[in-house]
Amino acid sequence: MADHRAQGDRLDFGPLFKAYRGQFPFLVGGSDEDPFEPQVDLAQERLGKLGLQIERLPAVTSPMSSREPWLR
């Protein structure tokens, strides 16, 4: 568990956004059906009030996935 938390601190997007938001545009995107969406929700919660733009896109099924079952 400690390793998981340390990884989360290392990969925290917040300090980058706060340091460079005036110099670069930032956009976080996520899919409506992505099982890892809590990460996008957390970004919205923590940085949305500071102006972080977040877009949610509908899930798109690849034409390959219907022909190649191992890609599902």
MODELLER restraints for C-alpha pairs under 7 A, 6 or more apart:
rsr = mdl.restraints
at = mdl.atoms
rsr.add(forms.Gaussian(group=physical.xy_distance, feature=features.Distance(at['CA:26:A'], at['CA:52:A']), mean=6.50, stdev=0.5))
rsr.add(forms.Gaussian(group=physical.xy_distance, feature=features.Distance(at['CA:26:A'], at['CA:53:A']), mean=6.66, stdev=0.5))
rsr.add(forms.Gaussian(group=physical.xy_distance, feature=features.Distance(at['CA:27:A'], at['CA:52:A']), mean=6.72, stdev=0.5))
rsr.add(forms.Gaussian(group=physical.xy_distance, feature=features.Distance(at['CA:27:A'], at['CA:53:A']), mean=5.06, stdev=0.5))
rsr.add(forms.Gaussian(group=physical.xy_distance, feature=features.Distance(at['CA:27:A'], at['CA:54:A']), mean=5.77, stdev=0.5))
rsr.add(forms.Gaussian(group=physical.xy_distance, feature=features.Distance(at['CA:28:A'], at['CA:53:A']), mean=6.36, stdev=0.5))
rsr.add(forms.Gaussian(group=physical.xy_distance, feature=features.Distance(at['CA:28:A'], at['CA:54:A']), mean=4.78, stdev=0.5))
rsr.add(forms.Gaussian(group=physical.xy_distance, feature=features.Distance(at['CA:28:A'], at['CA:55:A']), mean=6.43, stdev=0.5))
rsr.add(forms.Gaussian(group=physical.xy_distance, feature=features.Distance(at['CA:29:A'], at['CA:54:A']), mean=5.72, stdev=0.5))
rsr.add(forms.Gaussian(group=physical.xy_distance, feature=features.Distance(at['CA:29:A'], at['CA:55:A']), mean=4.89, stdev=0.5))
rsr.add(forms.Gaussian(group=physical.xy_distance, feature=features.Distance(at['CA:29:A'], at['CA:56:A']), mean=5.80, stdev=0.5))
rsr.add(forms.Gaussian(group=physical.xy_distance, feature=features.Distance(at['CA:30:A'], at['CA:37:A']), mean=6.68, stdev=0.5))
rsr.add(forms.Gaussian(group=physical.xy_distance, feature=features.Distance(at['CA:30:A'], at['CA:40:A']), mean=6.59, stdev=0.5))
rsr.add(forms.Gaussian(group=physical.xy_distance, feature=features.Distance(at['CA:30:A'], at['CA:55:A']), mean=6.51, stdev=0.5))
rsr.add(forms.Gaussian(group=physical.xy_distance, feature=features.Distance(at['CA:30:A'], at['CA:56:A']), mean=4.93, stdev=0.5))
rsr.add(forms.Gaussian(group=physical.xy_distance, feature=features.Distance(at['CA:30:A'], at['CA:57:A']), mean=6.11, stdev=0.5))
rsr.add(forms.Gaussian(group=physical.xy_distance, feature=features.Distance(at['CA:31:A'], at['CA:56:A']), mean=5.48, stdev=0.5))
rsr.add(forms.Gaussian(group=physical.xy_distance, feature=features.Distance(at['CA:31:A'], at['CA:57:A']), mean=4.83, stdev=0.5))
rsr.add(forms.Gaussian(group=physical.xy_distance, feature=features.Distance(at['CA:31:A'], at['CA:58:A']), mean=5.67, stdev=0.5))
rsr.add(forms.Gaussian(group=physical.xy_distance, feature=features.Distance(at['CA:31:A'], at['CA:59:A']), mean=5.47, stdev=0.5))
rsr.add(forms.Gaussian(group=physical.xy_distance, feature=features.Distance(at['CA:32:A'], at['CA:56:A']), mean=6.12, stdev=0.5))
rsr.add(forms.Gaussian(group=physical.xy_distance, feature=features.Distance(at['CA:32:A'], at['CA:57:A']), mean=5.97, stdev=0.5))
rsr.add(forms.Gaussian(group=physical.xy_distance, feature=features.Distance(at['CA:32:A'], at['CA:58:A']), mean=5.27, stdev=0.5))
rsr.add(forms.Gaussian(group=physical.xy_distance, feature=features.Distance(at['CA:32:A'], at['CA:59:A']), mean=5.84, stdev=0.5))
rsr.add(forms.Gaussian(group=physical.xy_distance, feature=features.Distance(at['CA:33:A'], at['CA:59:A']), mean=5.74, stdev=0.5))
rsr.add(forms.Gaussian(group=physical.xy_distance, feature=features.Distance(at['CA:44:A'], at['CA:54:A']), mean=6.97, stdev=0.5))
rsr.add(forms.Gaussian(group=physical.xy_distance, feature=features.Distance(at['CA:65:A'], at['CA:71:A']), mean=5.48, stdev=0.5))
rsr.add(forms.Gaussian(group=physical.xy_distance, feature=features.Distance(at['CA:65:A'], at['CA:72:A']), mean=5.56, stdev=0.5))
